[in-house]
Structure formats: structure tokens, C-alpha cells
């Protein structure tokens, strides 16, 4: 296992080095003059940004001071997103580059031919001392003395240095605008806060008395060195405006310890719902001190569901620990949470990761509410997320069990979302008897 880990780490490192080299070449090496101040500045930046990214990734796990984590997080994580979209834009530019060269070459050849024809005509006229209209008749001494002067061939357009530089700068500049613009827009979407979605989920066993019951589902808030107290407050305000009957916080609340992020989580105490707010752990809680966070959210007024359930009016609400807790002997226990319940009642399960859907089906769950995937967060990450999760986002059915996966309200790593906007979902339960 250790050998596999080392090989994977080496492969990933080699890939990152290659990608950085490629981006440097296209944005710096091809567009600047050797020895120039721009070349030196670009080269220094190309070394500094990946080092900041590494620092941002490891500082939290290494127990670095929280202020240092915050200092490294913004440039380090944003560069990872920028690297992705700059690379994609430059790869698109590889297809545009030869086309642009061809167009410029044709224009240069056409211009050179026209200039050469004009020069040749003028040279003939100068040698004979007459205009083209006064050209002497064939066979006369003047005609025999006429010299033919050809225009010099234009330089090869494909190798013209100024033309190569123009193409490199045009393609590189367009790629930079597209890549950085995408990252800027995706960052704005995260910092603006999640949008509220509304869906209706019919449950066959839900009684008429519970028809219209509304659950506000929020997952993957990811409080950390970038998203802090203001982010929490935006989410709390958005949830409270929906006036839900119940609030479900479905894991990955934090990326850090209670000592560092306790103040950022305090606005959660302002959540209001008729039947309260409930919480289950996500995998990131187990990187951040899950037991301490469970105690802390309880102090803030949320009700942790640790492999247990509560009976609501018309259905059972159950929650299981995340599978990451297995490393601490605190993994999900479906038998404890659901094993002895009355299966004639409808049931709703809170479970952070969608991959436990098979256990939910086996225990007769009617609706599982999950997060974890972020909807892929950064396109084309959704295709990778599909490989590891049964559902990446939205509502799908597995046998008699329905699974709803939220894209989450925050972001992990880069505070950027592209093609996977953040959301809070109000799930309205519907009775078939209504």
C-alpha cells in the first residue's frame, strides 16, 4: 500500500510540474523577450504560486497558526483553480494557433505578391524610359534591350519572428482573460452565498397530516481559513427566510478545529425552525475533531444524530455518522439507527455521503438526504464525481428509496464553483393520501 501511495504521489507531482511548465511556456516563455523584466517576473511568479498552493494544502493538517493558514489560503487555493482553467483555455488555444498563423501567412503572401507585381512593372518602365502603354514593338532593338526585373520573394510568413510573437501573445492573452475570468465569476458565486432551491418529494407512506412538511437541507458549508462567520450568517439568513419546519445540516460543516472556527460557526445558533435543526457528521469533521464539533453544535442548539433517530409527526428522522468515522470506531451504524423501527412509517435519513444508499435501501428508508459531492464544484470535476458517487446532484430513485444530493453551500479548497452553483434546498414532503 505504501508503494502504491508513493507511486501515485510521484505521478501527481510529475503531472503538476508538467502543467506548470506548459503554462509558463505559453504565457511567459513564448510572449516575452529573454532577459526582460517581464520574463523574470513571470518566472518568479511561476515558482511562487505553486509553493503557496502547497502551503495552503498542508498548513491546516500541519497545525500551522490559523492566521498563517488564512494568509496562504487565498492565493494558494485560487491559483489551483486558475491553473485548471488557464490550462484548459491554453489547450483550446492550441487549435486556434495554427489557424491564426495560416490566416496571417496568407495575408502576408497576398500583400507581398501585389507589391512585387507593382515593383516589376515600375522597373520595366524605368529601363525602357516609357510607360507600359508605350512599350516598343516586339523585335525592335529597344525591345531586345529590355531587362526583366523580378520582385524579391517575401520572407517565409511561417517563420517571421514578429508574427510568431503576435500569435503567442494573442492566444496567451485570450486564454488568460478566459481562464481568470472564469475563476473570478466562480469566486463571486461562492462569496455571494447559496441560492435556495425547492423540490417536492412524494412519499408513499407519509400520512396526510405531514403533507407539505418542509425540510431545509444544507450541506458542505466548509467553514475554514477562507469562508468564515459572514458566510455562516448568509446561510442562516437564507434558511430562516424560507421558514422551514425542520433544518438538516448534512455534514462537512468545517475544515478546522473548534478553537479556530468556533466563532465562525456561532451564527448557527440563530437557525429557527418549528421542529428544530439537526446535524450529522461529514468526512471533514473527522479531520477536524469530530467529537469536539458534535459537542459544539449541540451548544449552538442543533441536535446531532449519531446513529440514532427521532420520531416526528408522520415520519421517522434518522441520522448516521459519516463513513470516515470508521477510522475512529465511530462509523455509520444503520442497524442501531433504523433496525428496530416501525417500517409502516415513512422514514427520512440524513447521511453525508450518497454512497451509503445501498444500506438505506436495505433498511427500508424512503428518502435519503446527502451532500459531499459539491456537484463536482469545478467543471469538469462533475465527471470525476460521477465515478465515485451514485448521484452527483439532484433527486434519483433506487428501488423504493429516493436519494437527494445537495451541491452544498460552500466550497472546499478554491472558493470557486464553475458549473455547480451552491445551494440550500427546501424539500417539501408530499403525501399520496392528500
QUIKA-V282194 format. One record per residue. N is the residue number from 1. PHI is phi in whole degrees, 0 to 359 (NA if undefined). OMEGA is omega in whole degrees, -180 to 180 (999 if undefined). NEAR is the number of other C-alpha atoms within 8 Angstrom. Layout:
# QUIKA-V282194
<<N & PHI & OMEGA & NEAR> <N & PHI & OMEGA & NEAR>>
This chain:
# QUIKA-V282194
<<1 & NA & 180 & 4> <2 & 296 & 180 & 5> <3 & 295 & 179 & 6> <4 & 298 & 179 & 7> <5 & 299 & -180 & 8> <6 & 296 & -180 & 8> <7 & 296 & 178 & 8> <8 & 295 & 180 & 8> <9 & 298 & 179 & 8> <10 & 296 & 180 & 8> <11 & 296 & 179 & 8> <12 & 296 & 179 & 8> <13 & 298 & 179 & 8> <14 & 297 & 178 & 8> <15 & 298 & -180 & 8> <16 & 296 & 178 & 8> <17 & 297 & 179 & 8> <18 & 298 & 180 & 8> <19 & 294 & 178 & 9> <20 & 298 & 178 & 10> <21 & 299 & 180 & 8> <22 & 296 & 180 & 8> <23 & 296 & 178 & 13> <24 & 299 & -177 & 12> <25 & 298 & -175 & 9> <26 & 285 & -176 & 12> <27 & 265 & -177 & 11> <28 & 241 & -174 & 13> <29 & 300 & -177 & 11> <30 & 276 & -171 & 10> <31 & 246 & -178 & 11> <32 & 234 & -179 & 9> <33 & 273 & 178 & 8> <34 & 305 & 179 & 6> <35 & 85 & -179 & 6> <36 & 283 & 179 & 8> <37 & 297 & 179 & 6> <38 & 295 & 179 & 9> <39 & 297 & -180 & 13> <40 & 295 & 180 & 9> <41 & 297 & 179 & 8> <42 & 296 & -180 & 10> <43 & 292 & 177 & 10> <44 & 298 & 179 & 8> <45 & 298 & -179 & 8> <46 & 294 & 174 & 10> <47 & 276 & -173 & 8> <48 & 288 & -174 & 8> <49 & 298 & 178 & 11> <50 & 296 & 176 & 10> <51 & 294 & 176 & 9> <52 & 296 & 179 & 12> <53 & 296 & 177 & 15> <54 & 298 & 178 & 9> <55 & 299 & 179 & 11> <56 & 296 & -178 & 13> <57 & 288 & -172 & 12> <58 & 259 & -173 & 8> <59 & 296 & -179 & 11> <60 & 294 & -179 & 11> <61 & 293 & -179 & 7> <62 & 277 & 179 & 6> <63 & 76 & 179 & 6> <64 & 293 & 177 & 9> <65 & 306 & -174 & 6> <66 & 299 & 178 & 9> <67 & 298 & 177 & 6> <68 & 293 & 177 & 9> <69 & 302 & 180 & 13> <70 & 295 & -179 & 10> <71 & 296 & -178 & 8> <72 & 279 & -170 & 12> <73 & 295 & -175 & 16> <74 & 300 & -179 & 10> <75 & 291 & -176 & 11> <76 & 294 & -179 & 17> <77 & 286 & 178 & 14> <78 & 297 & 179 & 13> <79 & 296 & 178 & 11> <80 & 299 & 177 & 10> <81 & 292 & 180 & 12> <82 & 298 & 179 & 11> <83 & 300 & 180 & 10> <84 & 300 & -173 & 8> <85 & 280 & 171 & 13> <86 & 294 & 179 & 14> <87 & 297 & 179 & 11> <88 & 298 & -180 & 9> <89 & 294 & 179 & 12> <90 & 292 & 177 & 13> <91 & 294 & 174 & 8> <92 & 297 & 179 & 8> <93 & 299 & 178 & 11> <94 & 298 & 177 & 8> <95 & 283 & -179 & 8> <96 & 281 & -174 & 9> <97 & 305 & -179 & 11> <98 & 294 & 178 & 8> <99 & 295 & 180 & 8> <100 & 296 & 177 & 9> <101 & 298 & -180 & 12> <102 & 297 & 179 & 9> <103 & 299 & -180 & 8> <104 & 294 & 179 & 10> <105 & 295 & 179 & 10> <106 & 299 & 179 & 8> <107 & 297 & -180 & 8> <108 & 293 & 180 & 9> <109 & 295 & 179 & 10> <110 & 299 & 179 & 8> <111 & 294 & 180 & 8> <112 & 293 & 179 & 10> <113 & 295 & 180 & 8> <114 & 296 & 179 & 8> <115 & 295 & -179 & 8> <116 & 294 & 179 & 12> <117 & 296 & 179 & 9> <118 & 295 & -180 & 8> <119 & 294 & -180 & 9> <120 & 294 & 180 & 12> <121 & 297 & 179 & 9> <122 & 295 & -180 & 8> <123 & 293 & 178 & 9> <124 & 298 & -179 & 13> <125 & 296 & -179 & 11> <126 & 293 & -179 & 8> <127 & 293 & -177 & 8> <128 & 270 & -179 & 9> <129 & 73 & -179 & 6> <130 & 219 & 177 & 9> <131 & 279 & 178 & 7> <132 & 303 & -179 & 8> <133 & 289 & -178 & 5> <134 & 257 & -178 & 6> <135 & 300 & -178 & 9> <136 & 295 & -178 & 7> <137 & 294 & -180 & 6> <138 & 296 & 177 & 6> <139 & 94 & 179 & 6> <140 & 280 & 179 & 8> <141 & 302 & -180 & 6> <142 & 296 & -180 & 8> <143 & 293 & -180 & 11> <144 & 293 & -178 & 8> <145 & 274 & -177 & 6> <146 & 294 & 178 & 9> <147 & 262 & 176 & 6> <148 & 264 & -179 & 6> <149 & 248 & 180 & 7> <150 & 265 & 177 & 6> <151 & 291 & 178 & 8> <152 & 296 & 179 & 5> <153 & 292 & 179 & 6> <154 & 292 & 177 & 6> <155 & 296 & 180 & 5> <156 & 299 & -176 & 6> <157 & 297 & -174 & 10> <158 & 292 & -176 & 9> <159 & 249 & -178 & 7> <160 & 293 & -174 & 9> <161 & 302 & -177 & 6> <162 & 294 & 180 & 6> <163 & 289 & 176 & 12> <164 & 299 & 180 & 11> <165 & 294 & 178 & 10> <166 & 298 & -180 & 8> <167 & 297 & -180 & 11> <168 & 299 & -179 & 12> <169 & 288 & 180 & 11> <170 & 295 & -179 & 8> <171 & 291 & 179 & 12> <172 & 296 & 179 & 13> <173 & 295 & 178 & 9> <174 & 296 & 179 & 8> <175 & 295 & 179 & 12> <176 & 296 & 179 & 11> <177 & 297 & -179 & 8> <178 & 294 & -177 & 11> <179 & 293 & -179 & 14> <180 & 289 & 176 & 11> <181 & 295 & 177 & 9> <182 & 297 & 179 & 10> <183 & 295 & 179 & 14> <184 & 298 & 179 & 9> <185 & 294 & 179 & 8> <186 & 294 & 176 & 12> <187 & 291 & 178 & 11> <188 & 301 & -180 & 9> <189 & 298 & 179 & 13> <190 & 287 & -176 & 15> <191 & 290 & 176 & 8> <192 & 293 & -180 & 6> <193 & 107 & -176 & 12> <194 & 287 & 173 & 13> <195 & 271 & 180 & 8> <196 & 267 & 174 & 9> <197 & 251 & 178 & 8> <198 & 228 & 176 & 8> <199 & 225 & 176 & 8> <200 & 247 & -178 & 8> <201 & 238 & 177 & 8> <202 & 284 & 177 & 8> <203 & 238 & -174 & 12> <204 & 299 & -175 & 7> <205 & 263 & -180 & 9> <206 & 285 & 180 & 16> <207 & 288 & -179 & 10> <208 & 300 & -178 & 9> <209 & 296 & -180 & 6> <210 & 259 & 180 & 13> <211 & 298 & -180 & 11> <212 & 88 & 179 & 8> <213 & 299 & -173 & 9> <214 & 247 & 178 & 11> <215 & 247 & 174 & 13> <216 & 274 & -176 & 15> <217 & 256 & 176 & 14> <218 & 225 & -180 & 15> <219 & 221 & 171 & 18> <220 & 50 & 177 & 17> <221 & 290 & 174 & 13> <222 & 54 & 170 & 12> <223 & 296 & -177 & 18> <224 & 188 & -178 & 10> <225 & 292 & 179 & 9> <226 & 254 & -178 & 9> <227 & 268 & -173 & 11> <228 & 235 & -172 & 12> <229 & 301 & -180 & 12> <230 & 297 & 177 & 8> <231 & 297 & 178 & 11> <232 & 299 & -178 & 14> <233 & 296 & 177 & 10> <234 & 300 & -179 & 9> <235 & 293 & 179 & 11> <236 & 300 & 180 & 12> <237 & 298 & -180 & 8> <238 & 295 & 179 & 9> <239 & 295 & -177 & 12> <240 & 297 & 179 & 11> <241 & 294 & 179 & 6> <242 & 280 & -180 & 8> <243 & 51 & -177 & 8> <244 & 283 & 173 & 13> <245 & 278 & -177 & 12> <246 & 206 & 179 & 13> <247 & 242 & 179 & 14> <248 & 239 & 176 & 12> <249 & 261 & -166 & 12> <250 & 259 & 169 & 18> <251 & 86 & -176 & 17> <252 & 53 & 176 & 16> <253 & 288 & -168 & 14> <254 & 222 & 169 & 14> <255 & 230 & -178 & 12> <256 & 163 & -174 & 12> <257 & 276 & 176 & 11> <258 & 299 & 180 & 11> <259 & 301 & -178 & 5> <260 & 276 & -169 & 8> <261 & 245 & 178 & 13> <262 & 307 & 179 & 10> <263 & 298 & -180 & 7> <264 & 292 & -179 & 11> <265 & 273 & -173 & 11> <266 & 304 & 179 & 9> <267 & 301 & 177 & 11> <268 & 300 & 177 & 11> <269 & 297 & -180 & 8> <270 & 271 & 178 & 6> <271 & 295 & -179 & 10> <272 & 229 & 176 & 8> <273 & 205 & -174 & 12> <274 & 301 & -178 & 7> <275 & 250 & 173 & 7> <276 & 92 & 180 & 11> <277 & 242 & -176 & 14> <278 & 237 & -173 & 12> <279 & 221 & 168 & 14> <280 & 233 & -177 & 17> <281 & 283 & 169 & 16> <282 & 247 & -178 & 16> <283 & 296 & -178 & 13> <284 & 287 & 174 & 11> <285 & 297 & -178 & 15> <286 & 281 & 170 & 11> <287 & 268 & -168 & 9> <288 & 234 & -177 & 12> <289 & 92 & -173 & 11> <290 & 299 & -178 & 10> <291 & 299 & 179 & 6> <292 & 294 & -180 & 8> <293 & 289 & 177 & 12> <294 & 299 & 177 & 10> <295 & 296 & -176 & 8> <296 & 290 & 180 & 10> <297 & 292 & 175 & 12> <298 & 296 & 177 & 10> <299 & 296 & 180 & 7> <300 & 277 & 175 & 9> <301 & 103 & 176 & 9> <302 & 274 & -179 & 12> <303 & 250 & 178 & 10> <304 & 291 & 174 & 10> <305 & 252 & -179 & 13> <306 & 257 & -178 & 8> <307 & 55 & -179 & 13> <308 & 212 & 180 & 11> <309 & 212 & 174 & 11> <310 & 229 & 179 & 7> <311 & 267 & 175 & 8> <312 & 262 & 178 & 7> <313 & 287 & 176 & 6> <314 & 109 & 179 & 11> <315 & 199 & 175 & 12> <316 & 263 & 175 & 12> <317 & 250 & -179 & 12> <318 & 241 & 176 & 15> <319 & 216 & 178 & 15> <320 & 235 & 175 & 18> <321 & 295 & 178 & 17> <322 & 287 & -178 & 15> <323 & 294 & 175 & 9> <324 & 296 & 179 & 9> <325 & 290 & 179 & 13> <326 & 299 & 179 & 10> <327 & 292 & 179 & 7> <328 & 248 & -177 & 6> <329 & 72 & -177 & 6> <330 & 233 & -179 & 8> <331 & 285 & -179 & 13> <332 & 291 & 178 & 11> <333 & 230 & -176 & 9> <334 & 290 & 180 & 12> <335 & 294 & 179 & 8> <336 & 292 & -176 & 9> <337 & 280 & -170 & 12> <338 & 228 & -168 & 11> <339 & 297 & -172 & 8> <340 & 252 & -176 & 6> <341 & 276 & 177 & 5> <342 & 279 & -175 & 5> <343 & 284 & 174 & 6> <344 & 281 & 177 & 5> <345 & 270 & 175 & 10> <346 & 292 & -179 & 14> <347 & 222 & 176 & 12> <348 & 237 & -177 & 13> <349 & 247 & 171 & 13> <350 & 260 & -180 & 14> <351 & 213 & -172 & 17> <352 & 301 & -173 & 18> <353 & 260 & 180 & 12> <354 & 296 & -173 & 14> <355 & 294 & 179 & 7> <356 & 273 & -177 & 8> <357 & 300 & 180 & 10> <358 & 296 & 177 & 7> <359 & 293 & 178 & 8> <360 & 296 & 178 & 13> <361 & 298 & -178 & 13> <362 & 297 & -178 & 7> <363 & 258 & 172 & 10> <364 & 71 & 178 & 10> <365 & 288 & 179 & 14> <366 & 273 & -178 & 12> <367 & 215 & 174 & 12> <368 & 252 & 179 & 15> <369 & 249 & -174 & 15> <370 & 222 & 175 & 15> <371 & 219 & 170 & 17> <372 & 80 & -170 & 15> <373 & 281 & -173 & 15> <374 & 61 & -175 & 15> <375 & 65 & -176 & 12> <376 & 98 & 178 & 14> <377 & 62 & -177 & 16> <378 & 238 & 176 & 12> <379 & 302 & 8 & 9> <380 & 265 & 180 & 7> <381 & 298 & 180 & 9> <382 & 297 & 179 & 12> <383 & 290 & 175 & 8> <384 & 290 & 179 & 9> <385 & 298 & 179 & 12> <386 & 295 & -180 & 10> <387 & 287 & -174 & 7> <388 & 250 & -175 & 6> <389 & 224 & 179 & 10> <390 & 294 & 177 & 8> <391 & 225 & -179 & 10> <392 & 269 & 179 & 14> <393 & 196 & 176 & 11> <394 & 97 & -173 & 9> <395 & 251 & 175 & 8> <396 & 220 & -178 & 8> <397 & 249 & 175 & 8> <398 & 232 & -174 & 9> <399 & 63 & 179 & 6> <400 & 268 & -177 & 9> <401 & 251 & 174 & 13> <402 & 259 & -180 & 12> <403 & 239 & 173 & 16> <404 & 247 & -179 & 12> <405 & 242 & 176 & 14> <406 & 277 & 175 & 19> <407 & 284 & 179 & 18> <408 & 93 & -175 & 17> <409 & 257 & -178 & 14> <410 & 233 & 180 & 14> <411 & 204 & 175 & 15> <412 & 257 & -178 & 6> <413 & 74 & 179 & 6> <414 & 298 & 177 & 10> <415 & 282 & -171 & 15> <416 & 221 & 173 & 16> <417 & 227 & 178 & 14> <418 & 227 & -179 & 11> <419 & 77 & -179 & 7> <420 & 212 & -176 & 12> <421 & 298 & -180 & 12> <422 & 290 & -177 & 15> <423 & 208 & 163 & 13> <424 & 242 & -176 & 16> <425 & 246 & 172 & 12> <426 & 265 & -179 & 14> <427 & 265 & 179 & 12> <428 & 260 & 179 & 12> <429 & 280 & -179 & 15> <430 & 236 & 178 & 14> <431 & 267 & 177 & 15> <432 & 286 & 180 & 11> <433 & 271 & -176 & 6> <434 & 282 & 999 & 6>>
